[in-house]
């Protein structure tokens, strides 16, 4: 995620600062555009938590997958409440970072919430239909994402 989060800092649920280059290296990444005020977001987030838990926390070795929450909440307090109460143990872009509203939403053409964009380490889109694929295919969609990422990598090598 060198390109996507260059010069940025992410946070975890304990509010620790996290270096995105280190945390996202060699991983397929889900960019989760969501907000606590959004009913479809509140409906999908528990499903995403289960997906993440099975894939990353309960597998040995853990899958090379990470999620970054990009909030559209109305305040830092609203974002933190939603993030801490409903989200998994993944990362977030700080609410105060203007990058989420400007470049990031434009780069990934975010026009509605929730949106789960699955990207390679360099930010290249694997699919912008992560939410639908998780609902329809469950854990099997991760294998497809990895295969697409490897095809991109081999093609660009």
TORPA-4810 file (N, C-alpha, C, O; in nm, 3 decimals):
<nodes>
NODE_1_0.083_-0.119_0.000_0.000_0.000_0.000_0.087_0.125_0.000_0.045_0.232_0.044_X
NODE_2_0.206_0.108_-0.050_0.298_0.220_-0.055_0.234_0.338_-0.128_0.242_0.452_-0.082_X
NODE_3_0.172_0.312_-0.243_0.113_0.420_-0.321_-0.009_0.482_-0.254_-0.022_0.605_-0.250_X
NODE_4_-0.096_0.400_-0.202_-0.225_0.447_-0.151_-0.211_0.528_-0.022_-0.271_0.634_-0.008_X
NODE_5_-0.132_0.478_0.072_-0.121_0.544_0.203_0.016_0.606_0.228_0.056_0.623_0.343_X
NODE_6_0.088_0.639_0.122_0.219_0.700_0.134_0.211_0.828_0.217_0.133_0.918_0.187_X
NODE_7_0.292_0.834_0.322_0.294_0.953_0.408_0.179_0.960_0.507_0.165_1.060_0.578_X
NODE_8_0.097_0.858_0.512_-0.020_0.855_0.603_0.010_0.763_0.721_0.106_0.685_0.719_X
NODE_9_-0.073_0.773_0.821_-0.067_0.684_0.935_-0.206_0.625_0.955_-0.306_0.695_0.940_X
NODE_10_-0.212_0.498_0.987_-0.338_0.432_1.020_-0.345_0.415_1.171_-0.246_0.436_1.241_X
NODE_11_-0.462_0.377_1.220_-0.479_0.348_1.363_-0.546_0.212_1.379_-0.615_0.164_1.289_X
NODE_12_-0.523_0.151_1.495_-0.595_0.029_1.529_-0.699_0.062_1.636_-0.713_0.177_1.677_X
NODE_13_-0.772_-0.041_1.680_-0.882_-0.015_1.775_-0.833_0.034_1.911_-0.910_0.093_1.987_X
NODE_14_-0.706_0.009_1.942_-0.650_0.059_2.067_-0.601_0.203_2.052_-0.545_0.261_2.145_X
NODE_15_-0.623_0.259_1.932_-0.582_0.396_1.896_-0.431_0.411_1.883_-0.379_0.522_1.889_X
NODE_16_-0.361_0.298_1.865_-0.218_0.303_1.838_-0.197_0.343_1.692_-0.275_0.306_1.605_X
NODE_17_-0.092_0.420_1.667_-0.058_0.456_1.530_0.011_0.337_1.464_0.093_0.269_1.525_X
NODE_18_-0.023_0.313_1.338_0.028_0.197_1.265_0.086_0.244_1.132_0.025_0.322_1.060_X
NODE_19_0.204_0.194_1.102_0.269_0.224_0.974_0.206_0.138_0.866_0.219_0.015_0.870_X
NODE_20_0.138_0.199_0.768_0.069_0.119_0.667_0.163_0.035_0.582_0.128_-0.075_0.539_X
NODE_21_0.282_0.085_0.556_0.375_0.008_0.473_0.408_-0.125_0.538_0.414_-0.228_0.470_X
NODE_22_0.428_-0.123_0.668_0.460_-0.246_0.741_0.336_-0.334_0.758_0.342_-0.455_0.736_X
NODE_23_0.223_-0.274_0.796_0.103_-0.351_0.828_0.037_-0.414_0.705_-0.029_-0.517_0.716_X
NODE_24_0.054_-0.353_0.587_-0.017_-0.398_0.468_0.075_-0.467_0.367_0.030_-0.506_0.259_X
NODE_25_0.201_-0.482_0.400_0.298_-0.542_0.308_0.259_-0.685_0.271_0.228_-0.767_0.357_X
NODE_26_0.261_-0.712_0.141_0.232_-0.846_0.086_0.092_-0.896_0.118_0.071_-1.017_0.131_X
NODE_27_-0.003_-0.805_0.132_-0.139_-0.846_0.165_-0.238_-0.798_0.060_-0.217_-0.697_-0.007_X
NODE_28_-0.345_-0.872_0.047_-0.463_-0.825_-0.023_-0.536_-0.737_0.078_-0.549_-0.775_0.194_X
NODE_29_-0.583_-0.620_0.034_-0.640_-0.524_0.129_-0.782_-0.487_0.088_-0.810_-0.461_-0.029_X
NODE_30_-0.872_-0.487_0.186_-1.008_-0.441_0.167_-1.020_-0.299_0.218_-1.002_-0.274_0.337_X
NODE_31_-1.051_-0.206_0.129_-1.077_-0.068_0.169_-1.226_-0.058_0.195_-1.308_-0.064_0.103_X
NODE_32_-1.261_-0.043_0.324_-1.402_-0.047_0.364_-1.454_0.094_0.391_-1.427_0.153_0.496_X
NODE_33_-1.528_0.146_0.294_-1.591_0.278_0.305_-1.727_0.257_0.370_-1.815_0.191_0.313_X
NODE_34_-1.745_0.315_0.490_-1.863_0.284_0.568_-1.890_0.395_0.669_-1.806_0.484_0.687_X
NODE_35_-2.007_0.390_0.734_-2.042_0.489_0.837_-2.146_0.430_0.931_-2.230_0.350_0.890_X
NODE_36_-2.140_0.470_1.056_-2.233_0.420_1.156_-2.377_0.465_1.135_-2.469_0.396_1.179_X
NODE_37_-2.398_0.577_1.068_-2.533_0.629_1.044_-2.602_0.558_0.927_-2.720_0.582_0.901_X
NODE_38_-2.530_0.471_0.858_-2.577_0.408_0.735_-2.633_0.268_0.766_-2.556_0.178_0.799_X
NODE_39_-2.767_0.247_0.757_-2.823_0.115_0.788_-2.763_-0.001_0.707_-2.736_-0.106_0.766_X
NODE_40_-2.741_0.011_0.576_-2.678_-0.102_0.506_-2.536_-0.131_0.556_-2.491_-0.246_0.553_X
NODE_41_-2.466_-0.027_0.602_-2.333_-0.048_0.659_-2.343_-0.128_0.788_-2.266_-0.222_0.810_X
NODE_42_-2.437_-0.090_0.873_-2.455_-0.158_1.001_-2.502_-0.302_0.980_-2.482_-0.388_1.066_X
NODE_43_-2.565_-0.328_0.868_-2.609_-0.463_0.833_-2.491_-0.547_0.784_-2.479_-0.664_0.821_X
NODE_44_-2.404_-0.488_0.701_-2.294_-0.564_0.641_-2.174_-0.581_0.735_-2.106_-0.683_0.729_X
NODE_45_-2.146_-0.484_0.821_-2.026_-0.488_0.906_-2.015_-0.616_0.989_-1.905_-0.671_0.996_X
NODE_46_-2.121_-0.668_1.053_-2.106_-0.794_1.127_-2.066_-0.912_1.036_-1.990_-0.999_1.077_X
NODE_47_-2.117_-0.915_0.914_-2.080_-1.019_0.819_-1.931_-1.007_0.783_-1.860_-1.107_0.773_X
NODE_48_-1.885_-0.883_0.763_-1.744_-0.859_0.733_-1.657_-0.900_0.852_-1.547_-0.953_0.834_X
NODE_49_-1.704_-0.874_0.973_-1.630_-0.916_1.094_-1.612_-1.067_1.095_-1.502_-1.117_1.121_X
NODE_50_-1.719_-1.141_1.069_-1.710_-1.287_1.067_-1.613_-1.335_0.959_-1.532_-1.424_0.983_X
NODE_51_-1.621_-1.275_0.841_-1.532_-1.309_0.729_-1.386_-1.287_0.771_-1.302_-1.375_0.751_X
NODE_52_-1.357_-1.171_0.827_-1.222_-1.136_0.869_-1.172_-1.230_0.979_-1.059_-1.278_0.974_X
NODE_53_-1.258_-1.256_1.076_-1.219_-1.344_1.187_-1.182_-1.483_1.137_-1.079_-1.538_1.176_X
NODE_54_-1.266_-1.539_1.051_-1.237_-1.674_0.999_-1.112_-1.675_0.913_-1.035_-1.771_0.917_X
NODE_55_-1.090_-1.571_0.838_-0.980_-1.567_0.743_-0.847_-1.534_0.809_-0.744_-1.593_0.775_X
NODE_56_-0.847_-1.441_0.903_-0.722_-1.389_0.959_-0.695_-1.439_1.100_-0.581_-1.474_1.132_X
NODE_57_-0.796_-1.442_1.184_-0.771_-1.472_1.325_-0.781_-1.619_1.360_-0.720_-1.664_1.457_X
NODE_58_-0.858_-1.697_1.282_-0.878_-1.837_1.317_-0.801_-1.933_1.227_-0.806_-2.054_1.249_X
NODE_59_-0.732_-1.883_1.126_-0.655_-1.967_1.034_-0.510_-1.973_1.076_-0.454_-1.876_1.128_X
NODE_60_-0.450_-2.088_1.053_-0.306_-2.105_1.074_-0.244_-2.153_0.946_-0.278_-2.263_0.901_X
NODE_61_-0.157_-2.079_0.883_-0.122_-1.942_0.919_-0.234_-1.846_0.878_-0.317_-1.882_0.794_X
NODE_62_-0.237_-1.727_0.935_-0.341_-1.630_0.899_-0.331_-1.593_0.751_-0.222_-1.586_0.695_X
NODE_63_-0.445_-1.570_0.690_-0.447_-1.526_0.550_-0.381_-1.389_0.538_-0.387_-1.307_0.630_X
NODE_64_-0.318_-1.365_0.427_-0.252_-1.236_0.401_-0.357_-1.136_0.353_-0.364_-1.100_0.235_X
NODE_65_-0.438_-1.091_0.449_-0.550_-1.003_0.420_-0.563_-0.902_0.532_-0.544_-0.935_0.649_X
NODE_66_-0.595_-0.779_0.496_-0.619_-0.675_0.596_-0.729_-0.584_0.544_-0.749_-0.569_0.424_X
NODE_67_-0.800_-0.524_0.638_-0.905_-0.428_0.606_-0.864_-0.292_0.660_-0.808_-0.283_0.770_X
NODE_68_-0.891_-0.187_0.584_-0.874_-0.050_0.631_-1.010_0.017_0.621_-1.068_0.028_0.513_X
NODE_69_-1.060_0.061_0.735_-1.189_0.130_0.745_-1.168_0.277_0.711_-1.083_0.344_0.769_X
NODE_70_-1.246_0.326_0.615_-1.245_0.467_0.579_-1.383_0.521_0.611_-1.481_0.491_0.543_X
NODE_71_-1.390_0.600_0.715_-1.517_0.645_0.772_-1.579_0.762_0.696_-1.511_0.854_0.650_X
NODE_72_-1.711_0.755_0.686_-1.790_0.870_0.640_-1.879_0.920_0.753_-1.981_0.984_0.729_X
NODE_73_-1.840_0.889_0.876_-1.915_0.938_0.992_-1.900_1.089_1.002_-1.811_1.148_0.941_X
NODE_74_-1.987_1.150_1.081_-1.994_1.295_1.088_-1.896_1.358_1.186_-1.876_1.480_1.186_X
NODE_75_-1.833_1.275_1.271_-1.736_1.327_1.368_-1.640_1.215_1.409_-1.666_1.097_1.384_X
NODE_76_-1.530_1.255_1.471_-1.436_1.156_1.524_-1.505_1.066_1.625_-1.484_0.945_1.626_X
NODE_77_-1.589_1.126_1.710_-1.658_1.049_1.814_-1.750_0.945_1.751_-1.753_0.830_1.795_X
NODE_78_-1.826_0.985_1.649_-1.916_0.891_1.581_-1.836_0.779_1.516_-1.875_0.662_1.524_X
NODE_79_-1.725_0.814_1.453_-1.641_0.712_1.388_-1.588_0.613_1.491_-1.597_0.492_1.472_X
NODE_80_-1.533_0.664_1.601_-1.475_0.576_1.702_-1.581_0.486_1.766_-1.554_0.369_1.792_X
NODE_81_-1.698_0.539_1.791_-1.805_0.458_1.850_-1.841_0.342_1.757_-1.851_0.227_1.801_X
NODE_82_-1.861_0.371_1.631_-1.896_0.269_1.531_-1.780_0.170_1.514_-1.802_0.049_1.510_X
NODE_83_-1.660_0.221_1.503_-1.540_0.138_1.483_-1.518_0.044_1.601_-1.497_-0.076_1.582_X
NODE_84_-1.522_0.097_1.720_-1.495_0.015_1.839_-1.608_-0.083_1.867_-1.583_-0.198_1.903_X
NODE_85_-1.733_-0.040_1.850_-1.847_-0.124_1.884_-1.876_-0.234_1.781_-1.916_-0.344_1.818_X
NODE_86_-1.856_-0.205_1.652_-1.906_-0.297_1.551_-1.799_-0.360_1.461_-1.825_-0.463_1.399_X
NODE_87_-1.682_-0.300_1.453_-1.582_-0.347_1.357_-1.492_-0.454_1.416_-1.482_-0.471_1.537_X
NODE_88_-1.426_-0.526_1.324_-1.328_-0.626_1.364_-1.197_-0.560_1.404_-1.188_-0.437_1.410_X
NODE_89_-1.097_-0.642_1.429_-0.967_-0.590_1.473_-0.880_-0.551_1.355_-0.765_-0.593_1.344_X
NODE_90_-0.937_-0.472_1.267_-0.862_-0.423_1.153_-0.824_-0.278_1.174_-0.844_-0.223_1.282_X
NODE_91_-0.770_-0.217_1.071_-0.714_-0.082_1.080_-0.813_0.022_1.029_-0.914_-0.011_0.967_X
NODE_92_-0.782_0.148_1.056_-0.867_0.259_1.009_-0.779_0.378_0.972_-0.672_0.399_1.030_X
NODE_93_-0.826_0.453_0.875_-0.767_0.583_0.844_-0.827_0.681_0.944_-0.949_0.685_0.958_X
NODE_94_-0.746_0.760_1.013_-0.802_0.853_1.111_-0.909_0.943_1.048_-0.896_0.988_0.934_X
NODE_95_-1.016_0.968_1.124_-1.128_1.047_1.074_-1.082_1.185_1.029_-1.134_1.239_0.931_X
NODE_96_-0.986_1.241_1.099_-0.942_1.378_1.071_-0.857_1.389_0.944_-0.826_1.500_0.902_X
NODE_97_-0.818_1.278_0.884_-0.734_1.282_0.764_-0.818_1.322_0.643_-0.906_1.246_0.604_X
NODE_98_-0.794_1.438_0.584_-0.876_1.484_0.471_-0.861_1.397_0.347_-0.943_1.406_0.255_X
NODE_99_-0.759_1.315_0.342_-0.734_1.227_0.228_-0.853_1.139_0.196_-0.879_1.108_0.079_X
NODE_100_-0.927_1.098_0.301_-1.040_1.006_0.280_-1.151_1.071_0.198_-1.220_1.003_0.122_X
NODE_101_-1.169_1.201_0.214_-1.276_1.269_0.141_-1.234_1.313_0.003_-1.315_1.317_-0.090_X
NODE_102_-1.109_1.345_-0.011_-1.063_1.401_-0.137_-1.018_1.291_-0.232_-1.096_1.238_-0.311_X
NODE_103_-0.894_1.257_-0.222_-0.833_1.167_-0.319_-0.884_1.023_-0.312_-0.913_0.963_-0.415_X
NODE_104_-0.897_0.970_-0.193_-0.928_0.827_-0.179_-1.066_0.792_-0.234_-1.079_0.695_-0.309_X
NODE_105_-1.167_0.869_-0.199_-1.302_0.841_-0.250_-1.310_0.863_-0.400_-1.381_0.792_-0.470_X
NODE_106_-1.238_0.960_-0.449_-1.236_0.984_-0.594_-1.160_0.874_-0.666_-1.205_0.824_-0.769_X
NODE_107_-1.047_0.836_-0.612_-0.963_0.733_-0.675_-1.040_0.603_-0.695_-1.025_0.536_-0.797_X
NODE_108_-1.122_0.569_-0.597_-1.196_0.442_-0.603_-1.344_0.462_-0.637_-1.424_0.370_-0.622_X
NODE_109_-1.380_0.581_-0.684_-1.514_0.611_-0.733_-1.623_0.571_-0.633_-1.716_0.499_-0.667_X
NODE_110_-1.610_0.619_-0.511_-1.705_0.587_-0.405_-1.822_0.685_-0.413_-1.807_0.804_-0.387_X
NODE_111_-1.937_0.632_-0.449_-2.058_0.715_-0.463_-2.169_0.672_-0.368_-2.269_0.742_-0.354_X
NODE_112_-2.153_0.557_-0.303_-2.254_0.506_-0.210_-2.185_0.421_-0.104_-2.074_0.371_-0.124_X
NODE_113_-2.253_0.406_0.009_-2.202_0.324_0.119_-2.297_0.208_0.144_-2.416_0.219_0.116_X
NODE_114_-2.246_0.097_0.196_-2.105_0.066_0.215_-2.041_0.022_0.084_-2.109_-0.021_-0.009_X
NODE_115_-1.911_0.033_0.079_-1.836_-0.011_-0.039_-1.709_-0.078_0.011_-1.635_-0.020_0.092_X
NODE_116_-1.684_-0.198_-0.036_-1.563_-0.272_-0.002_-1.485_-0.294_-0.131_-1.521_-0.377_-0.214_X
NODE_117_-1.377_-0.218_-0.145_-1.291_-0.228_-0.263_-1.171_-0.313_-0.226_-1.100_-0.283_-0.131_X
NODE_118_-1.150_-0.420_-0.300_-1.039_-0.510_-0.274_-0.924_-0.470_-0.367_-0.942_-0.462_-0.489_X
NODE_119_-0.807_-0.446_-0.308_-0.693_-0.398_-0.385_-0.568_-0.480_-0.356_-0.555_-0.546_-0.253_X
NODE_120_-0.477_-0.473_-0.453_-0.343_-0.529_-0.434_-0.264_-0.438_-0.342_-0.310_-0.329_-0.306_X
NODE_121_-0.148_-0.483_-0.305_-0.060_-0.406_-0.218_-0.031_-0.266_-0.274_-0.016_-0.171_-0.198_X
NODE_122_-0.024_-0.253_-0.407_0.008_-0.123_-0.467_-0.115_-0.036_-0.489_-0.104_0.075_-0.542_X
NODE_123_-0.233_-0.085_-0.450_-0.356_-0.007_-0.463_-0.436_-0.037_-0.588_-0.545_0.017_-0.606_X
NODE_124_-0.383_-0.122_-0.676_-0.455_-0.159_-0.798_-0.579_-0.241_-0.761_-0.570_-0.334_-0.681_X
NODE_125_-0.693_-0.207_-0.820_-0.819_-0.271_-0.786_-0.825_-0.415_-0.836_-0.799_-0.442_-0.953_X
NODE_126_-0.858_-0.506_-0.746_-0.889_-0.645_-0.781_-1.037_-0.654_-0.812_-1.078_-0.711_-0.913_X
NODE_127_-1.119_-0.597_-0.722_-1.264_-0.587_-0.745_-1.320_-0.474_-0.661_-1.271_-0.447_-0.551_X
NODE_128_-1.422_-0.408_-0.713_-1.493_-0.308_-0.633_-1.626_-0.366_-0.583_-1.714_-0.293_-0.538_X
NODE_129_-1.639_-0.496_-0.593_-1.761_-0.565_-0.551_-1.735_-0.662_-0.434_-1.794_-0.769_-0.427_X
NODE_130_-1.646_-0.621_-0.345_-1.611_-0.707_-0.232_-1.730_-0.743_-0.145_-1.742_-0.857_-0.101_X
NODE_131_-1.818_-0.648_-0.121_-1.936_-0.673_-0.037_-2.025_-0.781_-0.098_-2.064_-0.875_-0.030_X
NODE_132_-2.057_-0.768_-0.227_-2.141_-0.865_-0.295_-2.073_-1.002_-0.299_-2.138_-1.105_-0.277_X
NODE_133_-1.943_-1.005_-0.325_-1.873_-1.132_-0.334_-1.868_-1.204_-0.200_-1.881_-1.326_-0.195_X
NODE_134_-1.850_-1.130_-0.091_-1.852_-1.193_0.042_-1.991_-1.249_0.070_-2.004_-1.362_0.119_X
NODE_135_-2.095_-1.172_0.040_-2.232_-1.221_0.062_-2.262_-1.345_-0.022_-2.324_-1.439_0.027_X
NODE_136_-2.217_-1.346_-0.149_-2.251_-1.455_-0.241_-2.160_-1.577_-0.227_-2.207_-1.690_-0.240_X
NODE_137_-2.030_-1.556_-0.200_-1.933_-1.665_-0.205_-1.869_-1.699_-0.072_-1.805_-1.804_-0.060_X
NODE_138_-1.884_-1.614_0.027_-1.819_-1.640_0.155_-1.668_-1.640_0.141_-1.612_-1.563_0.063_X
NODE_139_-1.602_-1.727_0.216_-1.456_-1.730_0.219_-1.393_-1.763_0.084_-1.278_-1.727_0.060_X
NODE_140_-1.466_-1.830_-0.003_-1.412_-1.869_-0.133_-1.368_-1.749_-0.216_-1.278_-1.761_-0.299_X
NODE_141_-1.428_-1.634_-0.195_-1.391_-1.517_-0.276_-1.247_-1.474_-0.248_-1.183_-1.417_-0.336_X
NODE_142_-1.195_-1.500_-0.128_-1.058_-1.460_-0.098_-0.959_-1.529_-0.191_-0.864_-1.467_-0.239_X
NODE_143_-0.980_-1.657_-0.216_-0.892_-1.732_-0.306_-0.891_-1.667_-0.445_-0.786_-1.657_-0.508_X
NODE_144_-1.008_-1.624_-0.491_-1.016_-1.557_-0.621_-0.939_-1.425_-0.620_-0.871_-1.392_-0.717_X
NODE_145_-0.949_-1.350_-0.510_-0.878_-1.223_-0.500_-0.727_-1.245_-0.507_-0.655_-1.170_-0.574_X
NODE_146_-0.680_-1.348_-0.436_-0.536_-1.378_-0.436_-0.491_-1.417_-0.576_-0.385_-1.375_-0.622_X
NODE_147_-0.570_-1.498_-0.643_-0.535_-1.540_-0.779_-0.527_-1.420_-0.873_-0.435_-1.411_-0.954_X
NODE_148_-0.621_-1.329_-0.863_-0.618_-1.209_-0.947_-0.496_-1.125_-0.915_-0.429_-1.074_-1.005_X
NODE_149_-0.465_-1.110_-0.785_-0.347_-1.032_-0.745_-0.220_-1.094_-0.802_-0.132_-1.022_-0.847_X
NODE_150_-0.211_-1.227_-0.800_-0.092_-1.295_-0.853_-0.084_-1.280_-1.004_0.025_-1.265_-1.059_X
NODE_151_-0.196_-1.284_-1.072_-0.197_-1.265_-1.217_-0.147_-1.124_-1.250_-0.065_-1.106_-1.340_X
NODE_152_-0.199_-1.022_-1.176_-0.152_-0.885_-1.195_-0.002_-0.876_-1.174_0.070_-0.814_-1.252_X
NODE_153_0.046_-0.941_-1.066_0.187_-0.934_-1.032_0.272_-0.997_-1.141_0.374_-0.941_-1.181_X
NODE_154_0.230_-1.114_-1.190_0.305_-1.182_-1.296_0.301_-1.102_-1.426_0.399_-1.097_-1.500_X
NODE_155_0.186_-1.041_-1.453_0.171_-0.962_-1.574_0.261_-0.839_-1.572_0.315_-0.799_-1.675_X
NODE_156_0.276_-0.778_-1.454_0.355_-0.657_-1.441_0.504_-0.683_-1.418_0.584_-0.590_-1.417_X
NODE_157_0.539_-0.810_-1.400_0.680_-0.843_-1.371_0.768_-0.830_-1.493_0.889_-0.855_-1.485_X
</nodes>
